[in-house]
Amino acid sequence: MLYRDWPQFANTRAPWPRARVEPPWPADPLVTVLSPWFRPRGRVRVLDKPDCATLAAVRPEALAGPVTLLRQALNAAESGLLQLDLAYGVLAFIGLGRPLIEPEDRDRLWRWFRVPVFVQFRGFGGELLAAECDCHDGLHFDPRTAVWEHRGPTGELLVTSLVNHRYPALRLATRLRAEIDTAPCPCGMETPRLRSLAAA
């Protein structure tokens, strides 16, 4: 008898569910996501392998993706290879081992697309760990979802994800620094914020 014939050894675990897109806009725009982390739902379109023709054909009202792919889309737009008419904004995903968005990136995205950029910190499975609000003064996080703390004299950020049980992050070093601000934000939210996020 082979092991596959033994039901107690069968791998019955369902595939890892894709993350939800959580845009900051009260409206429901057509969002195109340049990442396979996310599941298509409602007006969310996911392009696992984006190219200029496919992206232009979708005609997104908002664009979302990791910083590296957003830079590629911006380069294509500036070169005349991609035409987009965004109406709402850009969601820039950063995360563990992924590049931060630079002020120059924000400036270029604004100059070309004329929409605001919102940064979101995503975990290993795409789960949302911190997100920027309309004030653009730090990334809000829910202590029920993620725990952020400083380590040692360098002040390096450690993160614990409380929602990703398949790829757990427990006091994981991020190689980032930030101020953890617990004061209420001018936007009205009272959740803590990661301010002045930078490489450690």
C-alpha positions in Angstrom: 0.0 0.0 0.0 1.3 3.4 -1.0 1.2 6.5 1.3 -1.2 8.2 -1.0 -3.8 5.4 -0.2 -3.7 6.3 3.5 -6.2 9.1 4.0 -4.6 10.2 7.3 -1.5 11.2 5.3 -3.4 13.1 2.6 -2.7 16.8 2.4 -6.1 18.3 2.7 -5.1 21.8 3.5 -6.8 24.3 1.2 -4.6 26.6 -0.9 -3.5 29.8 0.8 -6.3 32.4 0.3 -5.3 35.5 -1.5 -5.3 38.8 0.3 -8.0 41.4 0.0 -7.3 44.8 -1.6 -8.2 47.4 1.0 -8.2 50.8 -0.8 -8.4 54.0 1.1 -11.2 55.5 -1.0 -14.9 55.6 0.1 -15.9 55.0 -3.5 -15.5 51.7 -5.4 -13.2 52.4 -8.3 -11.9 49.8 -10.7 -8.6 48.9 -9.2 -6.0 46.9 -11.1 -3.4 45.1 -9.0 0.0 44.2 -10.3 0.6 41.3 -7.9 -0.5 37.7 -7.6 -1.0 38.1 -3.8 -4.6 39.4 -4.2 -7.9 37.9 -5.2 -10.1 39.4 -7.8 -13.3 40.6 -6.3 -15.9 43.1 -7.3 -14.1 45.8 -9.2 -10.7 44.5 -8.4 -8.7 43.1 -11.4 -5.5 41.2 -10.7 -2.8 40.9 -13.3 -0.3 38.1 -12.3 1.9 38.9 -15.3 1.2 42.5 -16.3 2.1 43.9 -19.6 1.4 47.3 -21.1 -1.3 46.2 -23.6 -3.2 44.2 -21.0 -3.0 46.9 -18.4 -4.2 49.6 -20.8 -7.1 47.4 -22.0 -8.4 47.1 -18.4 -8.6 50.9 -18.1 -8.1 51.1 -14.4 -9.3 54.0 -12.3 -6.7 53.2 -9.6 -3.5 51.2 -9.7 -1.9 49.0 -7.0 1.3 47.0 -6.8 4.7 46.6 -5.3 7.0 49.6 -5.7 9.2 47.9 -8.2 6.3 47.1 -10.6 4.9 50.6 -10.1 8.2 52.0 -11.2 8.2 49.8 -14.3 4.6 51.0 -15.2 5.7 54.6 -14.7 8.8 54.1 -16.9 6.6 52.7 -19.6 4.1 55.6 -19.3 6.9 58.2 -19.4 8.3 56.4 -22.5 4.9 56.5 -24.3 4.4 52.7 -24.1 1.5 52.9 -21.7 -1.4 55.3 -21.4 -3.5 55.3 -18.2 -6.1 57.7 -17.1 -6.2 57.2 -13.3 -8.9 59.0 -11.4 -8.4 57.9 -7.8 -4.9 57.1 -6.8 -2.0 54.6 -6.6 -1.5 52.0 -3.8 2.2 51.3 -3.3 2.9 48.0 -1.5 6.0 47.8 0.6 6.9 45.0 3.0 9.5 42.7 4.4 12.5 42.5 2.0 10.8 44.8 -0.4 11.9 48.3 -1.3 10.4 51.4 0.3 8.8 54.1 -1.8 11.1 57.1 -2.2 10.1 60.7 -2.3 11.2 60.8 -6.0 8.8 57.9 -6.7 5.9 59.9 -5.2 6.8 63.0 -7.2 7.1 61.1 -10.5 3.8 59.3 -9.9 2.1 62.6 -9.1 3.6 64.5 -12.1 2.5 61.8 -14.5 -0.8 60.4 -13.2 -2.0 63.4 -11.1 -3.3 61.2 -8.3 -2.2 60.7 -4.7 -0.1 57.8 -3.6 -1.0 55.7 -0.6 1.5 53.3 1.0 0.6 50.0 2.5 2.9 47.6 4.4 2.0 44.0 3.5 3.2 40.8 5.1 4.5 37.6 3.6 1.0 36.5 2.4 -0.1 40.0 1.3 -1.9 40.6 4.6 -2.2 44.3 5.5 0.0 45.3 8.5 0.0 49.1 8.2 -1.5 51.7 5.9 -1.3 55.3 5.0 -4.3 57.7 5.5 -5.2 60.9 3.7 -2.8 62.9 5.9 0.2 60.9 4.5 1.9 61.3 7.8 2.7 57.7 8.8 1.2 54.3 8.4 -1.6 53.3 10.8 -1.7 49.8 12.2 -4.2 47.9 14.2 -2.6 46.3 17.3 -5.0 43.4 16.8 -3.5 42.7 13.5 0.2 43.5 13.9 2.5 44.3 16.8 5.4 46.7 16.1 8.2 47.3 18.5 11.8 48.6 18.7 14.8 46.5 19.3 18.0 47.6 21.1 19.9 50.9 20.8 19.5 50.9 17.0 15.8 51.2 17.2 15.2 48.6 14.4 11.6 47.7 14.0 10.4 44.2 14.8 7.0 43.0 13.6 4.7 40.3 14.7 1.8 39.4 12.3 -1.3 38.2 14.2 -3.2 37.2 11.1 -0.9 35.1 9.0 -0.7 31.7 10.5 0.8 29.9 7.5 3.9 32.1 7.3 4.2 33.4 10.8 6.3 36.4 11.6 7.2 36.6 15.3 9.3 39.6 16.3 10.8 39.5 12.9 13.6 42.0 12.2 12.6 44.4 9.4 15.8 46.3 8.8 13.7 49.4 9.1 13.4 52.3 11.6 10.4 54.4 12.4 8.8 56.3 15.2 5.8 54.6 16.8 3.4 57.5 17.4 0.3 56.8 19.6 -1.1 60.3 19.4 -4.4 60.8 17.5 -3.9 61.5 13.8 -5.3 64.6 12.2 -7.4 62.3 10.0 -9.4 61.3 13.1 -8.1 57.8 13.5 -6.7 56.9 16.9 -4.7 53.8 15.9 -0.9 54.0 16.3 1.3 55.1 13.4 4.7 54.3 12.0 6.2 57.6 11.2 9.4 58.5 9.3 9.8 55.0 8.0 13.3 54.4 6.7 15.9 51.8 6.2 17.9 50.9 9.4 
